[in-house]
Amino acid sequence: MSDPALASQPAPFAGFTHRHLLGIEGLVPAEITALLDRSETYVDQNRGADKKRDTLSGRTIVNLFFESSTRTRTSFELAGKRLGADIINMSVSTSSIKKGETLIDTAMTLNAMHPDVLVVRHPDSGAAKLLSDKVNCAVVNGGDGSHEHPTQALLDALTIRRRKGRLSGLIVAICGDISHSRVARSNIHLLTTMGARVRLIAPRTLIPSKIENMGVEVFHDMTVGLKDCDIIMMLRLQTERMQSALFPSIREYFRFFGLDYEKLDAAKPDALIMHPGPMNRGVEIDSLVADDYGRSVIREQVEMGVAVRMAVLEILSANLALPAGRNL
């Protein structure tokens, strides 16, 4: 017998038939477009007075975050509540994980409670995939190590598409700590798949070797790399992941790789400025540039994050009837 809750779901996402969202790598343009199109429908809803629907009434979403997060966890929580789902936020600091419980044991414990969607953030690459193999529910990767952060790439793409009308043919510069950035990897996969031209700009010590194999151009000079760019994505310096000193000082880093108006002049006059947050003002971006609301879309990114996560939660909840083997 069919589930009436699933039968009532809208179906503009027929082109996305995956049970999980573990990364952007492997998705095709039609699947990315389906996710963005569905996200678009939630933007106006979130701006209206009546923000809540009962689309996921009866569903349970668990946010399992092994790393600190403000934007992502709050965004997923808000997205679930606006769709009418029950939300459980698990704090690792007060869970059995602090008592030595393994990730797999945690997965089995959660699985026994029959959640519908598990959103996980973990410091180790591959943790989300491991969990998806052990649980019966849908799994969303909220960021795993330096591997991927798929919903961040989707919200960035939605922000760009709404402002520029397209992704294909745009020149996008991703600047800063590429080596430790899951955001950079997910954006590289998405933007190149959608036909954008991607440039990476960073010190040699902060760019992985052979990253050109991902279809990107590499620069070590901001002025050269930003020439004629349509989009500038700045990245946070993730000093907590660095095992050694990879640049002389914060002051020198900002001098050569921090975005200020002097460097911004090399980009197109209507180039958009983006940052996944949290920002280190005066390190990777100047405060005046970050707060230039004529060009900065950093706050808009946060807004688009809720819409994207609403779409992802809705789609994956509807896809729970799919075979467990459809992992992406």
Phi, psi and omega per residue, in radians:
M1 nan 2.355 -3.115
S2 -1.282 2.646 3.124
D3 -1.407 2.069 -3.119
P4 -1.014 -0.569 -3.141
A5 -1.119 -0.723 3.126
L6 -1.241 -0.647 -3.108
A7 -1.098 -0.479 -3.108
S8 -1.515 -0.077 -3.121
Q9 -1.216 2.443 3.005
P10 -1.165 2.731 -3.047
A11 -2.241 0.882 3.037
P12 -1.418 -0.030 -3.068
F13 -1.903 0.543 3.132
A14 -1.024 -0.421 -3.128
G15 -1.405 -0.055 3.105
F16 -2.085 1.808 -3.018
T17 -2.082 0.633 3.119
H18 -1.694 2.571 -3.126
R19 -1.397 -0.540 -3.115
H20 -2.199 2.855 2.949
L21 -2.156 1.651 -3.076
L22 -1.777 -0.305 -3.135
G23 -3.081 2.989 3.073
I24 -1.550 -0.544 -3.134
E25 -0.967 2.247 3.135
G26 1.749 -0.325 3.077
L27 -1.273 2.594 3.106
V28 -1.793 2.857 -3.082
P29 -0.938 -0.689 -3.122
A30 -1.112 -0.624 3.138
E31 -1.248 -0.723 3.093
I32 -1.109 -0.759 3.127
T33 -1.080 -0.691 3.123
A34 -1.072 -0.738 3.112
L35 -1.141 -0.744 -3.135
L36 -1.182 -0.705 3.136
D37 -1.109 -0.718 3.129
R38 -1.187 -0.669 3.102
S39 -1.056 -0.676 -3.113
E40 -0.999 -0.606 -3.083
T41 -1.196 -0.347 -3.106
Y42 -1.590 -0.209 -3.091
V43 -1.100 -0.884 -3.140
D44 -1.137 -0.665 3.107
Q45 -1.030 -0.761 -3.115
N46 -1.209 -0.363 3.122
R47 -1.574 -0.179 -3.116
G48 -1.512 3.071 -3.136
A49 -1.285 -0.659 3.140
D50 -1.706 1.691 -3.033
K51 -1.647 -0.196 -2.973
K52 -1.786 2.457 3.046
R53 -2.247 2.944 3.124
D54 -1.917 0.455 -3.090
T55 -0.958 -0.702 -3.105
L56 -1.920 0.470 3.090
S57 -1.016 2.277 -3.110
G58 1.611 -0.217 3.112
R59 -1.507 2.652 3.104
T60 -2.122 2.226 3.133
I61 -2.034 2.271 3.124
V62 -1.934 2.170 3.022
N63 -1.687 1.950 -3.113
L64 -1.995 1.746 -3.035
F65 -2.003 2.019 3.116
F66 -1.573 -0.101 3.089
E67 -2.225 2.729 3.113
S68 -1.104 2.508 3.120
S69 -2.775 2.403 3.021
T70 -1.895 -1.058 -3.037
R71 -1.150 -0.884 -3.023
T72 -1.159 -0.853 -3.096
R73 -1.164 -0.788 3.119
T74 -1.083 -0.678 -3.135
S75 -1.129 -0.788 3.104
F76 -1.131 -0.695 3.132
E77 -1.109 -0.803 3.132
L78 -1.130 -0.721 3.132
A79 -1.049 -0.801 3.136
G80 -1.114 -0.748 -3.125
K81 -1.153 -0.654 3.130
R82 -1.214 -0.320 3.074
L83 -1.682 0.036 3.070
G84 1.512 0.206 -3.119
A85 -1.465 2.819 2.990
D86 -1.529 2.307 -3.058
I87 -2.006 2.310 3.037
I88 -2.117 2.111 3.064
N89 -1.754 2.009 3.135
M90 -1.663 2.154 3.096
S91 -1.641 2.065 -3.119
V92 -1.071 -0.590 -3.087
S93 -1.119 -0.404 -3.130
T94 -2.026 0.266 -3.111
S95 -1.800 3.091 3.135
S96 -1.210 -0.214 3.083
I97 -1.062 -0.624 3.105
K98 -1.195 -0.292 3.134
K99 -1.653 0.074 3.077
G100 1.860 0.086 3.126
E101 -1.171 2.383 -3.117
T102 -1.366 2.883 3.122
L103 -1.076 -0.697 -3.133
I104 -1.161 -0.736 3.105
D105 -1.111 -0.672 3.078
T106 -1.080 -0.739 3.121
A107 -1.073 -0.761 -3.130
M108 -1.158 -0.644 3.096
T109 -1.117 -0.815 3.122
L110 -1.119 -0.686 -3.115
N111 -1.057 -0.626 -3.134
A112 -1.163 -0.314 3.129
M113 -1.573 -0.047 3.076
H114 0.992 0.927 2.997
P115 -1.258 2.884 3.119
D116 -1.719 -0.642 3.123
V117 -2.384 2.368 3.072
L118 -2.056 2.053 3.065
V119 -1.745 2.125 -3.038
V120 -2.212 2.373 2.953
R121 -2.132 2.321 -3.049
H122 -2.556 2.555 -3.128
P123 -1.255 -0.228 -3.103
D124 -1.802 2.284 3.072
S125 -1.087 2.385 3.119
G126 1.622 -0.099 -3.103
A127 -1.106 -0.702 -3.134
A128 -1.128 -0.709 3.101
K129 -1.111 -0.729 3.116
L130 -1.047 -0.788 3.128
L131 -1.108 -0.686 -3.106
S132 -1.113 -0.456 3.112
D133 -1.387 -0.229 -3.022
K134 -1.938 -0.207 -3.065
V135 -2.074 2.809 -3.140
N136 -1.606 -0.212 -3.091
C137 -1.547 3.051 3.038
A138 -1.328 2.532 3.132
V139 -2.113 2.290 3.049
V140 -1.964 2.223 3.084
N141 -1.391 1.919 3.095
G142 -1.582 0.255 -3.123
G143 2.119 2.033 3.127
D144 -2.220 1.884 3.136
G145 0.957 -2.325 3.087
S146 -1.795 0.350 -3.051
H147 -1.428 -1.327 -3.099
E148 -2.585 2.788 3.043
H149 -2.520 1.343 -2.946
P150 -1.081 -0.686 -3.102
T151 -1.225 -0.456 3.059
Q152 -1.161 -0.756 3.114
A153 -1.114 -0.665 3.133
L154 -1.167 -0.731 3.138
L155 -1.215 -0.594 3.058
D156 -1.119 -0.767 3.139
A157 -1.115 -0.697 3.118
L158 -1.125 -0.729 3.101
T159 -1.050 -0.804 -3.138
I160 -1.133 -0.813 -3.081
R161 -1.099 -0.656 3.127
R162 -1.196 -0.588 -3.110
R163 -1.475 -0.691 -3.027
K164 -1.810 -0.253 3.125
G165 1.445 -0.056 -3.094
R166 -2.900 2.943 2.984
L167 -2.033 -0.654 -3.104
S168 -1.069 2.325 3.069
G169 1.516 -0.170 3.122
L170 -1.319 2.625 3.043
I171 -1.786 2.038 -3.064
V172 -2.030 2.170 3.085
A173 -1.794 2.180 3.048
I174 -1.881 2.093 -2.919
C175 -2.138 2.355 3.014
G176 2.140 -2.402 -3.038
D177 -1.390 1.392 -3.111
I178 -1.226 -0.668 -3.015
S179 -0.997 -0.692 -3.038
H180 -1.787 0.136 -2.952
S181 -1.759 1.946 2.995
R182 -1.232 -0.504 3.091
V183 -1.095 -0.771 3.129
A184 -1.055 -0.783 -3.104
R185 -1.111 -0.792 3.134
S186 -1.131 -0.685 3.121
N187 -1.187 -0.655 3.085
I188 -1.056 -0.827 3.137
H189 -1.049 -0.811 -3.071
L190 -1.206 -0.855 -3.037
L191 -1.162 -0.726 3.114
T192 -1.178 -0.642 3.099
T193 -1.094 -0.623 -3.098
M194 -1.562 0.115 3.014
G195 1.597 0.207 3.078
A196 -1.448 2.799 3.082
R197 -1.790 2.103 -3.010
V198 -1.907 2.269 3.039
R199 -2.016 2.422 3.043
L200 -1.914 2.272 -3.122
I201 -2.210 2.098 -3.088
A202 -2.967 2.867 2.976
P203 -1.068 2.716 -3.138
R204 -1.027 -0.524 -3.104
T205 -1.324 -0.185 -3.093
L206 -2.031 0.333 3.066
I207 -2.168 2.190 3.138
P208 -1.103 2.606 3.093
S209 -1.192 2.549 3.081
K210 1.102 0.353 3.130
I211 -1.212 -0.267 3.055
E212 -1.040 -0.400 3.125
N213 -1.137 -0.239 3.100
M214 -1.512 0.105 3.081
G215 1.475 0.520 -3.116
V216 -2.038 2.870 3.014
E217 -1.818 2.484 -3.088
V218 -1.999 2.328 3.110
F219 -2.301 2.651 3.081
H220 -2.103 0.230 3.116
D221 -2.316 2.107 -3.067
M222 -1.071 -0.768 -3.083
T223 -1.088 -0.719 3.124
V224 -1.229 -0.805 -3.079
G225 -1.187 -0.536 -3.095
L226 -1.477 -0.088 -3.076
K227 -0.990 2.115 3.063
D228 1.109 0.407 3.120
C229 -1.304 2.556 3.065
D230 -1.595 -0.552 -3.061
I231 -2.352 2.387 3.075
I232 -2.152 1.998 3.102
M233 -1.832 1.997 3.082
M234 -1.615 2.538 -3.127
L235 -2.060 2.583 3.099
R236 -1.283 2.470 2.989
L237 -1.262 2.010 -3.077
Q238 -1.642 1.258 -3.082
T239 -1.091 -0.430 -3.141
E240 -1.198 -0.316 3.129
R241 -1.733 -0.082 -3.076
M242 -1.501 2.287 -3.123
Q243 -1.537 -0.252 3.132
S244 -2.682 3.015 3.130
A245 -1.265 2.050 -3.077
L246 -1.847 0.008 3.055
F247 -2.706 2.667 -3.009
P248 -1.057 -0.819 -3.095
S249 -2.849 2.829 3.089
I250 -1.071 -0.729 -3.127
R251 -1.055 -0.774 -3.134
E252 -1.210 -0.649 3.113
Y253 -1.047 -0.825 -3.130
F254 -1.125 -0.650 -3.128
R255 -1.028 -0.727 -3.057
F256 -1.704 -0.524 -3.013
F257 -2.224 -0.024 3.052
G258 -1.381 2.478 -3.101
L259 -1.486 2.045 3.024
D260 -2.254 3.108 -3.071
Y261 -1.130 -0.552 3.131
E262 -1.086 -0.806 3.121
K263 -1.260 -0.598 -3.114
L264 -1.103 -0.449 -3.136
D265 -1.045 -0.390 -3.129
A266 -1.289 -0.440 -3.131
A267 -1.392 3.036 3.087
K268 -1.118 2.641 -3.108
P269 -1.036 -0.479 -3.127
D270 -1.825 0.358 3.137
A271 -1.092 2.428 3.125
L272 -1.605 2.524 3.134
I273 -1.883 2.242 -3.090
M274 -2.255 2.738 3.073
H275 -2.779 2.291 -3.106
P276 -1.298 -0.262 -3.108
G277 1.316 2.734 -0.101
P278 -1.286 2.580 -3.117
M279 -1.492 2.499 2.925
N280 -1.855 1.624 -3.113
R281 -1.127 2.380 -3.115
G282 1.416 0.067 3.083
V283 -1.995 -1.167 3.096
E284 -1.779 -0.214 -3.128
I285 -2.674 2.449 3.096
D286 -1.337 2.479 -3.098
S287 -1.031 -0.687 -3.131
L288 -1.095 -0.668 3.121
V289 -1.235 -0.767 -3.132
A290 -1.058 -0.590 -3.075
D291 -1.709 0.197 3.106
D292 -1.415 1.561 -2.979
Y293 -1.269 -0.063 2.988
G294 -1.318 -0.443 -3.084
R295 -2.209 -0.479 -3.124
S296 -1.407 2.265 3.113
V297 -2.033 0.460 -3.064
I298 -1.101 -0.745 3.110
R299 -1.205 -0.609 3.107
E300 -1.134 -0.602 3.076
Q301 -1.016 -0.750 3.127
V302 -1.078 -0.752 3.130
E303 -1.090 -0.791 -3.128
M304 -1.145 -0.440 3.131
G305 -1.066 -0.685 3.128
V306 -1.159 -0.775 -3.138
A307 -1.087 -0.773 3.133
V308 -1.086 -0.764 -3.098
R309 -1.251 -0.509 3.001
M310 -1.100 -0.783 3.140
A311 -1.109 -0.768 -3.128
V312 -1.103 -0.797 3.135
L313 -1.104 -0.723 3.122
E314 -1.104 -0.858 -3.073
I315 -1.126 -0.811 -3.110
L316 -1.194 -0.575 3.068
S317 -1.118 -0.702 3.113
A318 -1.212 -0.463 -3.098
N319 -1.564 0.138 -3.131
L320 -1.076 -0.413 3.135
A321 -1.333 -0.168 3.140
L322 -1.245 2.739 3.082
P323 -0.994 2.516 -3.072
A324 -1.110 -0.301 -3.075
G325 -1.346 -0.161 -3.097
R326 -1.469 1.461 -3.090
N327 -1.875 2.153 2.975
L328 -2.696 nan nan
